[in-house]
Amino acid sequence: MRISVLGLGYVGCVSAACLASLGHEVIGVDVNQVKVDLVNDGKAPVVEERIGELIAEVVRTGALRATGDVREAIMGSEVSLVCVGTPSEPNGSLCTTYLERVTEQIGAAVADRRERSGRHTVVFRSTMLPGTCLNLLVPILEKYVGGTAGVDIGVAVNPEFLREGTSVRDFFDPPKTVIGELDPASGDAVAALYDGLPGEVFRVPVPTAEAIKYADNAFHGLKIGFANELGAVCQALGVDSHQVMDVFLADRKLNISPAYLRPGFAFGGSCLPKDLRSLVHAARRADVSVPILAHVLPSNSAHLQRAVDLVERTGKRRVGLFGLSFKPGTDDLRESPLVELAERLFGKGYDLKIYDANVSLSRLIGANREYIETRLPHLGQLLADSVGEVLEHAEVCLVGTRDPAVLSALPHGDGPALIDLIHLPDADVRRAEPGYVGLAW
């Protein structure tokens, strides 16, 4: 394919050289003439493992050249990869100035090119927040092209997952390839760029592709921060932190796995809250600052409050809650987030009915009974004997359980407002129904 790559920083330079090495004909574009001259001389404008030899080779064979002229590059290509920077503004917001400017230039050039040849596809590889492409960049393209995106011009988002220092290796052995496609033809053009490379390919809506890059980077930062905070606590307590992490990392069932990484309701139970509190307390006693660990429980509480806020927004007062124990298949109510949710709603004066097949006052003994008598002494009068009793009562239903009896009884369409705390199995269908809202989806 004939490809133009706009922006010859780390991402653009590596993308251009690697695509050229795969047999594509690539034109690199940059406003910095020094970078353009370096590439045309067969030299890398960035310091990166293997990139120097790669650029020298593809420039020598004629597969890669560079220019400062956007129009020239667009006229000589079928696909454009936009790899310009999106730095932070002083207030932390995303700077889209370079994206907007290059999109205008691409649009103007495509307007001329479209009269001579087929549809051009613009692929945004720069990191940008969800909504940036569809709400900001597509309107700019359509204005300058004088046509409709997805019809007269292809548009896609293709985030990169290249680590500086190993970016060439990452390009040829990617963890995944993500294609946010405005239409199937746009996605096909992007997929063709990477034909033959390993790794799973995900073709998703444009905003999903934009968000994935942020999910990756936020989690990577979180992992590093977690390891460093835990290491500092271990050091203060006289424990070998690397030995601890060696054992931690060996657990591929719960720790290094998909476990706990699906958006859902708040956590609770007899272990997580208690142990987080004691660990943070130990860190404070040792004068170790642990801002990530210290904010896990407040974050959990804020997530629970989102459910309360969703109920309040309905403007309705009769509420049904399905589920009460902290985990399915148990009657353990200790620090259950659903008990906390019930307590907050009851305290705000909502007319509440609760159904949980595993919970009944007659079977609650020991710590469970004591916990409920302390936290929700009116539970007996709030508990319903059946799913139907709650549905008959409720104007708003909160679903916090996957009990088959509950799921099969939940009405579709007309009925009470439905607040989904667990991502119901048919959530994708229910999203189109009036009154349904997911807690975090």
C-alpha positions as CSV (number, residue, x, y, z in Angstrom):
1,M,0.0,0.0,0.0
2,R,1.0,3.6,-0.4
3,I,1.1,5.2,3.1
4,S,1.8,8.7,4.4
5,V,2.9,9.0,8.0
6,L,2.3,12.5,9.5
7,G,4.6,13.2,12.4
8,L,8.1,11.7,12.7
9,G,8.5,11.4,16.4
10,Y,8.9,8.1,18.1
11,V,5.6,6.6,17.0
12,G,5.6,8.1,13.5
13,C,9.3,7.3,12.8
14,V,8.9,3.7,14.0
15,S,5.6,3.2,12.2
16,A,7.0,4.5,9.0
17,A,10.2,2.5,9.0
18,C,8.4,-0.8,10.1
19,L,5.6,-0.4,7.5
20,A,8.2,0.3,4.8
21,S,10.1,-2.9,5.8
22,L,6.8,-4.9,5.4
23,G,6.8,-3.9,1.7
24,H,4.6,-0.8,1.8
25,E,5.6,2.5,0.1
26,V,5.8,5.1,2.8
27,I,6.1,8.9,2.8
28,G,7.0,10.5,6.2
29,V,5.9,14.0,6.9
30,D,7.1,16.5,9.5
31,V,7.2,20.2,10.0
32,N,10.8,19.9,11.3
33,Q,13.1,20.0,8.3
34,V,15.9,18.5,10.3
35,K,13.9,15.3,10.8
36,V,12.9,15.2,7.1
37,D,16.6,15.6,6.0
38,L,17.7,12.9,8.5
39,V,15.3,10.4,7.1
40,N,16.1,11.2,3.5
41,D,19.8,10.7,4.4
42,G,18.9,7.2,5.8
43,K,19.3,8.3,9.4
44,A,16.9,8.0,12.3
45,P,15.6,11.2,13.9
46,V,15.1,9.4,17.2
47,V,17.3,7.2,19.4
48,E,15.8,3.7,19.5
49,E,17.0,0.2,19.3
50,R,17.2,-1.2,15.7
51,I,15.6,2.0,14.2
52,G,18.9,3.3,12.7
53,E,19.6,0.1,10.7
54,L,16.0,-0.2,9.7
55,I,15.7,3.3,8.3
56,A,18.9,3.1,6.5
57,E,17.7,-0.1,4.7
58,V,14.2,1.1,3.7
59,V,15.5,4.5,2.5
60,R,18.2,2.7,0.5
61,T,15.6,0.5,-1.2
62,G,13.3,3.5,-1.9
63,A,10.5,2.2,0.4
64,L,10.7,5.2,2.6
65,R,11.2,8.9,2.0
66,A,10.3,12.1,3.8
67,T,8.9,15.5,3.0
68,G,7.6,18.6,4.7
69,D,4.7,19.0,2.3
70,V,1.5,17.4,3.6
71,R,-0.3,17.8,0.2
72,E,2.5,16.0,-1.6
73,A,2.3,13.1,0.8
74,I,-1.5,12.9,0.6
75,M,-1.5,13.0,-3.2
76,G,0.9,10.1,-3.2
77,S,-0.8,7.8,-0.7
78,E,-4.0,5.8,-0.1
79,V,-3.8,5.8,3.7
80,S,-2.6,8.4,6.1
81,L,-1.4,7.6,9.6
82,V,-1.6,10.6,11.9
83,C,1.1,10.4,14.6
84,V,1.4,14.0,15.8
85,G,1.8,14.8,19.5
86,T,-1.0,15.3,22.0
87,P,0.8,16.9,25.0
88,S,-0.8,18.0,28.2
89,E,-2.0,21.6,28.7
90,P,-0.9,23.3,31.9
91,N,-4.2,22.4,33.5
92,G,-3.8,18.7,32.6
93,S,-6.2,18.7,29.7
94,L,-5.3,17.2,26.3
95,C,-3.8,19.5,23.7
96,T,-5.4,18.8,20.3
97,T,-3.9,21.8,18.5
98,Y,-1.5,19.7,16.4
99,L,-4.2,17.1,15.6
100,E,-6.6,19.8,14.4
101,R,-4.0,21.5,12.3
102,V,-2.9,18.4,10.5
103,T,-6.5,17.2,10.0
104,E,-7.3,20.5,8.3
105,Q,-4.2,20.0,6.0
106,I,-5.2,16.4,5.2
107,G,-8.8,17.4,4.5
108,A,-7.7,20.1,2.1
109,A,-5.3,17.8,0.3
110,V,-7.9,15.0,0.1
111,A,-10.4,17.4,-1.5
112,D,-8.0,17.8,-4.4
113,R,-6.9,14.1,-4.5
114,R,-10.5,12.8,-4.5
115,E,-11.1,14.2,-8.0
116,R,-8.3,12.0,-9.4
117,S,-8.4,8.7,-7.6
118,G,-10.2,6.5,-5.0
119,R,-11.2,7.0,-1.4
120,H,-8.5,8.1,1.0
121,T,-8.4,6.7,4.6
122,V,-7.2,8.8,7.5
123,V,-6.0,6.7,10.5
124,F,-5.4,8.5,13.8
125,R,-2.7,6.9,15.7
126,S,-2.2,9.7,18.2
127,T,-3.4,9.2,21.7
128,M,-6.7,11.1,22.3
129,L,-9.7,10.9,24.6
130,P,-12.9,9.2,23.6
131,G,-15.0,11.5,21.5
132,T,-12.1,13.4,20.1
133,C,-12.2,11.7,16.7
134,L,-16.0,11.8,16.1
135,N,-16.8,15.1,17.7
136,L,-13.8,17.2,16.8
137,L,-11.7,15.7,14.0
138,V,-14.4,14.1,11.7
139,P,-16.3,17.5,11.4
140,I,-13.0,19.1,10.4
141,L,-12.3,16.5,7.8
142,E,-15.9,16.7,6.4
143,K,-15.7,20.5,6.2
144,Y,-12.4,20.5,4.3
145,V,-13.1,17.5,2.1
146,G,-16.6,18.6,1.3
147,G,-17.9,15.1,1.8
148,T,-19.1,12.6,4.4
149,A,-16.7,10.6,6.6
150,G,-17.3,6.8,6.1
151,V,-18.5,7.5,2.6
152,D,-16.3,9.9,0.7
153,I,-13.3,9.5,3.1
154,G,-12.3,6.7,5.4
155,V,-11.7,7.3,9.1
156,A,-10.2,5.0,11.7
157,V,-8.4,5.1,15.1
158,N,-5.5,2.8,15.5
159,P,-3.8,3.3,18.9
160,E,-0.2,2.2,19.2
161,F,1.3,0.0,22.0
162,L,5.0,0.8,21.4
163,R,7.3,1.1,24.4
164,E,10.3,3.4,23.9
165,G,13.4,1.3,23.9
166,T,11.6,-1.7,22.5
167,S,9.3,-0.1,20.0
168,V,10.6,-1.8,16.8
169,R,10.3,-5.2,18.6
170,D,6.8,-4.2,19.8
171,F,5.7,-3.2,16.3
172,F,6.6,-6.6,14.8
173,D,5.3,-8.6,17.9
174,P,2.3,-6.5,19.2
175,P,0.3,-7.5,22.2
176,K,-2.8,-6.7,20.2
177,T,-3.9,-4.6,17.2
178,V,-6.9,-2.3,17.9
179,I,-8.8,-0.8,15.0
180,G,-11.5,1.7,15.7
181,E,-13.5,1.8,12.5
182,L,-16.0,4.3,11.3
183,D,-17.1,1.9,8.7
184,P,-16.0,-1.6,7.6
185,A,-14.0,-0.4,4.6
186,S,-12.0,1.9,6.8
187,G,-11.2,-1.0,9.1
188,D,-10.2,-3.1,6.2
189,A,-7.7,-0.6,5.1
190,V,-6.0,-0.5,8.5
191,A,-6.1,-4.3,8.9
192,A,-4.2,-4.6,5.5
193,L,-1.4,-2.5,6.9
194,Y,-0.5,-5.2,9.5
195,D,-1.3,-8.3,7.5
196,G,0.9,-11.1,8.7
197,L,1.8,-9.7,12.1
198,P,1.0,-11.8,15.2
199,G,-1.4,-10.9,18.0
200,E,-5.2,-10.7,18.2
201,V,-7.0,-8.0,16.1
202,F,-9.9,-6.1,17.7
203,R,-12.2,-4.2,15.4
204,V,-14.3,-1.9,17.6
205,P,-16.2,1.4,17.5
206,V,-14.0,4.5,17.3
207,P,-14.6,5.7,20.9
208,T,-13.7,2.2,22.2
209,A,-10.4,2.3,20.4
210,E,-9.6,5.8,21.9
211,A,-10.4,4.6,25.4
212,I,-8.3,1.4,25.2
213,K,-5.1,3.3,25.1
214,Y,-6.0,5.1,28.3
215,A,-7.1,1.9,30.0
216,D,-3.7,0.4,29.2
217,N,-1.6,3.4,30.4
218,A,-3.7,4.0,33.5
219,F,-3.3,0.4,34.6
220,H,0.4,0.3,33.8
221,G,0.9,3.4,36.0
222,L,-1.3,1.9,38.7
223,K,0.7,-1.3,38.7
224,I,4.0,0.5,39.0
225,G,2.6,2.7,41.8
226,F,1.1,-0.3,43.6
227,A,4.4,-2.2,43.5
228,N,6.4,0.8,44.7
229,E,4.1,1.6,47.6
230,L,4.0,-2.1,48.7
231,G,7.8,-2.2,48.5
232,A,8.1,0.9,50.7
233,V,5.7,-0.6,53.3
234,C,7.6,-3.9,53.2
235,Q,10.9,-2.2,53.6
236,A,9.6,-0.2,56.6
237,L,8.4,-3.5,58.2
238,G,11.6,-5.3,57.5
239,V,10.2,-7.6,54.8
240,D,11.9,-8.5,51.5
241,S,9.5,-6.8,49.0
242,H,10.9,-8.7,46.0
243,Q,10.4,-12.0,47.7
244,V,6.8,-10.9,48.4
245,M,6.2,-9.9,44.8
246,D,7.8,-13.1,43.5
247,V,5.1,-15.1,45.3
248,F,2.4,-12.5,44.4
249,L,3.3,-12.8,40.7
250,A,3.2,-16.6,40.8
251,D,-0.6,-16.5,41.3
252,R,-2.0,-16.5,37.8
253,K,-5.5,-17.3,39.0
254,L,-6.4,-14.2,40.9
255,N,-3.4,-11.7,40.8
256,I,-2.0,-11.7,37.2
257,S,-5.2,-12.6,35.5
258,P,-8.5,-11.2,34.3
259,A,-9.9,-11.6,37.8
260,Y,-11.5,-8.5,39.3
261,L,-11.0,-6.5,36.1
262,R,-14.6,-6.2,35.0
263,P,-16.5,-3.0,35.9
264,G,-19.2,-3.9,38.5
265,F,-20.3,-3.0,41.9
266,A,-18.2,-2.0,45.0
267,F,-16.2,-4.7,46.8
268,G,-16.8,-5.7,50.4
269,G,-16.6,-8.8,52.6
270,S,-14.7,-9.8,55.7
271,C,-11.2,-9.5,54.1
272,L,-10.6,-6.8,51.6
273,P,-11.8,-3.7,53.6
274,K,-10.3,-4.9,56.9
275,D,-6.9,-5.8,55.4
276,L,-6.6,-2.6,53.4
277,R,-7.3,-0.6,56.5
278,S,-4.7,-2.4,58.6
279,L,-2.1,-2.2,55.8
280,V,-2.6,1.6,55.4
281,H,-2.6,2.0,59.2
282,A,0.7,0.1,59.4
283,A,2.2,2.4,56.7
284,R,1.1,5.5,58.5
285,R,2.6,4.2,61.8
286,A,5.9,3.7,59.9
287,D,5.7,7.2,58.3
288,V,5.3,5.7,54.8
289,S,3.1,7.6,52.4
290,V,0.9,5.3,50.4
291,P,-1.6,7.5,48.4
292,I,-2.7,4.8,46.1
293,L,-3.4,2.2,48.8
294,A,-4.9,4.9,51.1
295,H,-7.4,5.9,48.4
296,V,-8.7,2.4,47.5
297,L,-11.4,2.3,50.1
298,P,-12.5,5.9,49.5
299,S,-12.7,5.0,45.7
300,N,-14.8,2.0,46.6
301,S,-17.2,4.2,48.7
302,A,-17.4,6.7,45.8
303,H,-18.4,3.9,43.4
304,L,-21.1,2.8,45.8
305,Q,-22.4,6.3,46.0
306,R,-22.9,6.3,42.2
307,A,-25.6,3.7,42.7
308,V,-27.3,6.0,45.3
309,D,-27.1,8.9,42.9
310,L,-28.7,6.9,40.1
311,V,-31.7,6.1,42.3
312,E,-32.0,9.8,43.3
313,R,-32.0,10.8,39.6
314,T,-35.1,8.7,38.9
315,G,-37.2,10.9,41.2
316,K,-39.0,7.7,42.5
317,R,-39.3,6.6,46.1
318,R,-40.3,2.9,46.0
319,V,-37.1,0.9,45.6
320,G,-36.5,-2.9,45.2
321,L,-33.0,-4.3,45.9
322,F,-32.1,-7.8,44.6
323,G,-29.1,-9.1,46.5
324,L,-27.7,-8.4,50.0
325,S,-24.8,-10.7,50.8
326,F,-21.3,-9.5,49.7
327,K,-20.8,-12.4,47.3
328,P,-23.1,-14.7,45.4
329,G,-23.7,-18.1,47.0
330,T,-23.2,-16.9,50.6
331,D,-25.2,-15.3,53.3
332,D,-22.2,-13.4,54.6
333,L,-23.3,-9.8,55.2
334,R,-20.2,-8.4,56.9
335,E,-19.2,-5.2,55.1
336,S,-21.4,-6.1,52.2
337,P,-21.6,-3.1,49.8
338,L,-25.2,-4.0,49.2
339,V,-26.0,-3.7,52.9
340,E,-24.3,-0.3,52.8
341,L,-26.3,0.6,49.8
342,A,-29.5,-0.4,51.6
343,E,-28.5,1.5,54.7
344,R,-27.9,4.7,52.7
345,L,-31.2,4.4,50.8
346,F,-33.1,3.6,54.0
347,G,-31.5,6.6,55.7
348,K,-32.6,8.8,52.9
349,G,-36.2,7.8,53.5
350,Y,-36.7,5.4,50.5
351,D,-39.5,2.8,50.7
352,L,-37.2,-0.2,50.4
353,K,-37.9,-3.9,49.7
354,I,-35.0,-6.4,49.6
355,Y,-34.8,-10.0,48.2
356,D,-31.9,-12.3,48.7
357,A,-32.6,-16.1,48.6
358,N,-29.6,-16.8,50.8
359,V,-30.4,-14.4,53.5
360,S,-33.2,-14.8,56.1
361,L,-33.2,-13.5,59.7
362,S,-34.1,-16.9,61.0
363,R,-30.8,-18.3,59.8
364,L,-28.6,-15.4,60.6
365,I,-26.4,-16.2,63.6
366,G,-23.3,-15.0,65.3
367,A,-21.3,-12.3,63.6
368,N,-23.9,-12.0,60.8
369,R,-26.8,-11.3,63.2
370,E,-24.7,-8.9,65.3
371,Y,-23.6,-7.0,62.2
372,I,-27.1,-6.6,60.9
373,E,-28.5,-5.6,64.2
374,T,-25.9,-2.9,64.4
375,R,-25.9,-1.7,60.8
376,L,-29.5,-2.3,59.5
377,P,-31.7,-3.2,62.5
378,H,-34.9,-2.8,60.4
379,L,-33.8,-5.5,57.9
380,G,-36.6,-7.9,59.0
381,Q,-39.3,-5.6,57.9
382,L,-37.4,-4.8,54.6
383,L,-36.9,-8.4,53.5
384,A,-39.3,-9.8,51.0
385,D,-40.1,-13.5,50.6
386,S,-40.1,-13.6,46.8
387,V,-38.9,-11.9,43.7
388,G,-42.5,-11.1,42.7
389,E,-43.1,-9.2,46.0
390,V,-40.2,-6.9,45.2
391,L,-41.2,-6.3,41.6
392,E,-44.8,-5.6,42.7
393,H,-43.5,-3.0,45.2
394,A,-40.8,-1.3,43.2
395,E,-40.7,1.7,40.9
396,V,-36.9,1.3,40.7
397,C,-35.1,-2.0,40.9
398,L,-31.4,-2.3,41.8
399,V,-30.0,-5.7,40.6
400,G,-27.0,-6.8,42.6
401,T,-27.3,-10.6,42.2
402,R,-27.1,-13.2,39.4
403,D,-29.6,-15.4,41.0
404,P,-31.4,-17.2,38.1
405,A,-34.8,-16.7,39.7
406,V,-34.2,-12.9,39.7
407,L,-32.8,-12.7,36.2
408,S,-35.6,-14.7,34.7
409,A,-38.2,-12.5,36.4
410,L,-36.8,-9.1,35.5
411,P,-39.3,-7.5,33.0
412,H,-38.3,-6.1,29.6
413,G,-39.6,-2.8,28.3
414,D,-42.4,-1.3,30.4
415,G,-41.9,-1.8,34.1
416,P,-39.8,-0.4,36.9
417,A,-36.7,1.6,36.2
418,L,-33.8,-0.9,36.2
419,I,-30.4,0.0,37.7
420,D,-27.9,-2.7,36.8
421,L,-25.1,-3.2,39.4
422,I,-23.6,-6.4,37.9
423,H,-23.7,-6.0,34.1
424,L,-26.6,-8.4,33.4
425,P,-26.1,-11.2,30.9
426,D,-28.5,-9.3,28.5
427,A,-27.2,-5.9,29.3
428,D,-26.4,-5.1,25.7
429,V,-30.1,-5.7,24.8
430,R,-31.5,-3.9,27.7
431,R,-29.4,-0.7,27.0
432,A,-31.9,0.1,24.2
433,E,-34.9,-0.2,26.6
434,P,-36.3,2.8,28.5
435,G,-35.5,2.9,32.2
436,Y,-32.4,0.8,32.0
437,V,-29.1,2.2,33.2
438,G,-25.8,0.4,34.0
439,L,-23.7,1.5,36.9
440,A,-20.5,1.8,34.9
441,W,-21.3,0.8,31.3
